């Protein structure tokens, strides 16, 4: 009997992957209890084992890369992943989570076979245990009734707690992703008041990918001069900002709306593109990101207020493929323009992200940053020569990559790679705007959204009580100052 209980309990042990604490141990026990009724029949027991086995594999990899259990951002990433990205991912799978997943699956098969043979008969034949299935049934019934007729505060508590039950976090992740995908179709809530006079006629935003501030020589990197093309550029300022997510799905919403995806959906928050359109700007989006199988949250937000939306290159050959379309956008006769260049940046596999002639350094990641710097210099020069009286260019990356010595390669993951570069350039006519674009102190890369909102004349939006703001960002409860005191490889 003890063996049955222990084997059942261990099937829920992936709940401990992010860290073993008193609370996480308690949630393992609670989870095993709430699904205890499934152990009484062979078919339901095998169903539980299969679900827990698959959940365990997902969580092994997700915790390895991101330090937490699977969430809605993994689903968002998976559903927008192309075959080429799948091939890239499998070509560089790390050995440790592979071995752990294999061991976990072997354990699930062995324990499942033993439990299916022993547990139903033992439980149904025991005078006391034969009725224990009713306890979790009553618990679930109480939760359903409380959720249906309880107060909003109680309902929120139930949602918060059931998310911690293993493996219901997968169901909650799917539901949250569904809400993101459906609610984004609702029109954003735009300001009623007209925009103030614009502070820039042409605004260019370059959305980078996987670039870490750790490898920007303008931000203190002592290795290769990765930003050599940008040195001495008049009107240029750079700083280090915090990415608010460890992958594109989690981080990019902050860059677009200044808020997390869930908050953006809940508040019907306008993106900086929506506000620019509202202010009378012609909006262009030129993208070299991979062509996702389905239009998702990011495609919807990037395209809903856009006059010209073009997907170019499907992640290649390189980001320079955007340059001809960018030149056409700059030449457009619209008096005020917002041009967004969505690059593939330094996305792994990094040695594929730059042309051979720019392989000047031994480190491929440094070469990818050098290529980005080369393009930023070229695109800034084109903007300066476009004839716009007041022009601004902003750049940041959605997130960085974990890198040696924290890993053997370059990949998504937890590390100080969550610190990313922020660049602002203004021509002579818009130079007075530069201090507002580069405020002092710690900020997140939502600073891009705030910079555009100021430039197009909607700075008053940033003063509203509900605006989260980019200043003094936190990461899992750690302040901007405390973040640098954490372990650089694990952020713990």
N, C-alpha and C positions, 0 to 999 in steps of 0.2 A: 504493500500500500504506500509506504514512504517513497519507494522507487517511482511509482506512478505520479505522485505529487511532485517529486523533484524533477522528473523528466518533463512534465507539463510546464512547470515553472521555468525551466531553462529554455523552453521554446520562445519565451518572451524576453530573453536576456539581451537581444540587440537594443532594447530600450536603454541599456547602460553604456552604449558605445560613446556618446558625447562625454561621459564622465560618471564615475561611481560615487554617489552621494547617498545620504540617508533618504532624501526625497526620491531619487531615481530608483533606489531599491524598493521603496514603498510603492512606486508606480508599477514596477514589475509585478509585485504581489497583487495589486489591485487589478491590473490587466488580466493576469492569470485567473483571478476570481471571477471577473465579469464575463469571461468566455468559457468558464468551467463547464457549462451545460453542453458544450460541443464535444466533450470527452466521453459522453455517455453512448454515442452511436459511432460505429466504424466509419460510415460515410461522412458524418459531420466532423469527426476527428481528422480524417484525411484531408477534408476541405480546409480545416484550420491549419494543418501542417503545411499544406501547399502555399496558402496565403502567407503564413509566417516565414516560410523559407524564402519566398520571393521578396517579401518586405525586408527580411534580414540582408539579402544581397544588395538591394537598393540602398539600405542605410549604411552598410559597410563602406560602399563607395562614396556615398554622400558625406558621411562623417570624415572619411579619409581626405576628401578634397575641401570640404567646407566646415567641418567641425560640428555639424548639427544634423538632426534627423531630416529625412526627405520632406520638402515643403513644396508649395505651389510653384516656386520658381524653377524647380527641377522639371515639373510638368511643362511649364512654359518653354523652357529650354529644349526639352525633348521633342515637343510638338512642332517647334520651328527649326529643328535640326535637319540639315540636308544629308543626302547620302555621302557627299564628300566629307562633311564634318564627322559623320559616323566612322568613315574610313580613317580619318585623322585620329579620332579618339582611340579606336582599337589598335592603331599602329603604335601607340605610346602608352598602353595600359601599364601601370606600375605593378610590380610583382607582389607586393605585400597585400593589397586588398584582394588580388586574384587568389592567393593562397588561402587567405582568411575566408573568402567566399566559398572556395572548394571545401574547406573543412566544415564550414557551417552547413552546406548542403549534404555532406556525408552524415553529419550528426542528425539533421532533420530526417533523412531517409531511415537511418537506423532506429532513432527514437520513435519515428512514426510507425514503423513496422512493429516494433515491440509494444507500443501503446495500443495500436489497433488490435493486436492479438490478446492483450492482457486487460487493458483498462475497462472496456465496456462490461465484461463479465464480472470483474472485481467490484466495480462501482454499483452495478445493478443488483449484485448479490449480497452487498453489505447492508446490514440492518439500519445503520445510521446514514451512511454515505449515499444510499440509493435515492435519498430525498434532497441532497445538497444542490441539485440542479435548480431547485426552485428559488434559492437565495439570489443568484444573479438575475433570474427572470424578474423577481420582485424589484431588484435594484434598477434594472433597465426600465421597468414599467414606471417606477417612481420618477426617473429622469425624464421620460417622455411626457408624463403628466405635468411635471413642474415646468418643462419647456413650453408646453402648450398653454398653460393657464397661469404661469408665474409672471412676476413683474419683469420689466426689461432688464433690471439689474441682476435678477436671479437668472434670467435667460443668458445673459452675458457670462455669468459665472459658470453656468453649465457648459457653454461652448468652450470657454477657456480651459475647463478641467477635462472635458472629454477629448480635447485635442491631445492631452498628455497620456491618454489611454493607448496602449500599444495593441494593434497597429491601426487604430482609428485615425491616427494622424494622416494616413494616406487618403482616407475618405474626405477629411477636412481639406487637405491640399487640393484634391480634385474639385471640391465644391468652391473653394476660394478662386481657383483658376477659372471655373465656370462663371463666377460672378464678374471677374475681371473681363472676360471675353464678351459677356452680354452687356454689362453696364457701360462699357466704353462706347457703345453705339449711341448712348444718350448724348444729346448735344451738351457741351460744357456750359457752365454758368459764367457768362461773360459780364464784365462791369457795365453798369447802366450808364455811368458818366462817360463822356467823351474823353479820349486820351488828351493829355497835355501836349504841347508842341514837342515834336520828335527831336531827339538830340543827335540822331544820326540818319543819314539818307540811305546808306547801304550798310547792312549788317550781315556779316558772314560768320557762321558758326561751323566749326570743324569738330565733329564728334569722333574722337579717337577710340581705339579698341586695344585693351590689354597693355597699355603703356604705364609703366611704373615710374614714379618720381625718383626712385633710387638710381635710375640709369640716365637721368638728365644731368648733363654736365653743367648747365646753367643753374641747377639746383644743388650743386655741391658734389656730384659724382666725380671721383678722383681717377677713374679709369679712362677709357677712350673719350675723346671730345665729341660726344654724340650730338651736341647742339651747335657745332662749329658754323653751319650756314646761318644761324640766327644771331651770331655775335655781332654787336655793333649796329644792329637794326634800330633805327630811330623810332621812338614812339612805342617801344616794346617793353612789357613787364611780365614777369613770371612769378609764380608762387606754388607752394605745395598745398594740395587740398585733400580731403578725405573722400574716397568713394564710399557710398552708403550701401554697397552690396559687393559680393564676391563673384558674381557672374552678371551677364548683361541683363537677364530677366529681373534680378533684384536691384541692380544699380541704375539702369537707364531711366526709369521713371523719375528719379530725383533730378536728373539732368533736364528732363523735358518739362516737368511740372513743378519741381521743387519739393515734391512729396513722394512718399512710397506709393506703389501701385494701388494697394488697398485703400489708402487715404485719397488718392487721386480719383478712384472710382466712386468712393463713398461721397465725396464732396463735389463730384463732377467738376474737378479742377481743370481750368484751361491750361494748355501748354503754352510755352512762349511763342509757338507758331500760331496758336489760336489768337493770342493777344496782338501779335503783329498784324495778322489779317484784319482783326477788328479795328486796328489803328490805321488801316488803309495801305498796308504794305503788300506788295505782290510777293508771294512766298514760293520759293523753289526748294525742292528736296532732291538731291542727287546722291544716290546710294551705291556703294560698292560692297554692301553686306551681302551675305549669302541669300539666295532666293528661297525663302522658307516655303514648305509645302502648303501652308495655310496662312492667310492674313491674320495676324495676331494683334495683341494690345499695341505693340510698337508701330506696326504698319498703320493701324487705324489712327493713332495719335499723330504720326508723322504726315499722314496724307489728308486728314479731314479738313484742314484749312489751307491746303496747298493748291496753287494754281498750276504748277508744273511738278510732277512727281515722276522721277525716272530711276529705275533700277538698272545699274550698269555693272557689268563685269562679274557678278556672282562671286565676289571675293577675290577676283583676279582679272587679268594677269597681275596687276598691282594697282595701288590707289591712284597712280598717275592717269588711269583711264578716266578719271573724273574731270581732268583738266579741260578738254575741249568743250564739254557741256557747261563747265563753270565759266569759261570765256563767253559762251553764248548768253548765259544768264547775266553776266556783268554788262553785256552790250544791250540788254533789253531796255526799251525806252521808258519803262515804268519809273516815275520819279523817286519812289521809295521801294526798296527791295530788301527782303530777308532771304539769304541763300544758305541752306544747310547742306554741308558735305559730310555724309556718313561713311567713314572709312573703315577698312578692315584692319588697319594699323599693325599691331604686333601680335595679332591672334596666333596661337600656336597652330601649325608648326612654324616657328618663327623664321627659319631659314628660307621659307617660301614667300616671305612678305616683302622682299626687296629685289630689285634687278641685280644681275650679276656684277655689273660695273660698280655697284655701291657696296660690294663685299670687301670693305677696306680694313675691317677689324677681324680679329680671331673669333670674337664672340658674336654669334648670329643675332642675339637680341640687341646688342649695341648697334649692329648694322641696320636693324629694323627701325630703331629710334633715329638713327642718322637719316634714313630715307624719309621718315616723317618730318624731320627738321628741314630737309631739302624741299619737300613739298610745301611746308608752311612758309618758307622763304619765297618760293615761287608764287604761291597763291596770294601772299601779302603784297608782293610787287605788282601783281596783276590788278589787285584791288586799288592800290595806290595810283596806278596809271589809268584807272577806269574813268577818271574825271569827276567822280562823286565829290561834292563839296565837303561832306562829313562822312567818313567811313570808319567802321570798326570791325575787327576780326577777333573772335574768341575761340579758344581751343581747350578741350579737356578730354580725358579718357574716362570711359564708363567704369573701369576697374583696372587693376594691374594683374601681374602673374607672379606666382611663387617661383623662386629661382635659386640657383646655387648661391650659398652653401645650404640653404634650407631644403633643397631637393636636388635630385640628380639631373633634372631637366627643367624646362619652362612649361608651366601648366597653371590652370586655375587652382586656387587654394587659399587657405588662411595664412597670412603673413603681413608684414609691413608693406607688401605690395599693394595694400589697399590705399596707400598714400600715392596719389597720382598728380601729374602736372596740370597746372592751369596757366594759360597764356592769354594775354590781352594786348592787342595792338590798336592804335588809333592814329589816323593821319592828322595833319596839322589842324584841320578844321574841327576835329572832334577831340583834340588833345585834352581839353578841359574835363572830358568825361572819364579820363583814365583813372584818377584816384578813386572814383566811385566803383569802377570795374574791378579794382584791386585793393579792397579795403584791408586794413591791418588786422592781425589776429588770425585765429584758426577758423577755417571754413570748410564746408563740404563742396563737392563739385556741382551742387545745386546753384553755386555762384554763377554758372553759365546762364541758367534760366533767369536769375535776378538781373544779370547784366543786360540781357536782351530786353527784358521788361522795362528796365530804366531807359534804354536807348530808344525804344519805340514810343515812349511817352506815358507808360502806365506805372510809373514808380509809386504812385499812391497805393497800388495793390499791395505793395510790400509793407505798407504801414498798417494794414488791416489787422485786427486782433488775432484772427485765426491763422495768419500766415506763419508757417513753421520757421522760416529763416534758415540761412546756411551757416550762420555764425555759431561757434562753439559746438560743433557736432559731437555726437557720442557714438561709441561702438560697443554694443552689448553692455551698456551701463558705464563704460569707461569714458572719461572726459578726454578732450583733445590733448590736454597736458599729460594725463595718465597713460594714454595710448602708447606714447614713445617709451614708457618705462616697462612695457610688457615684453615678453619674449618675442624677438623679431620674427621668429619662424612659426610661432603658434598663436600669437596674440592672447596668451593666457598668463 
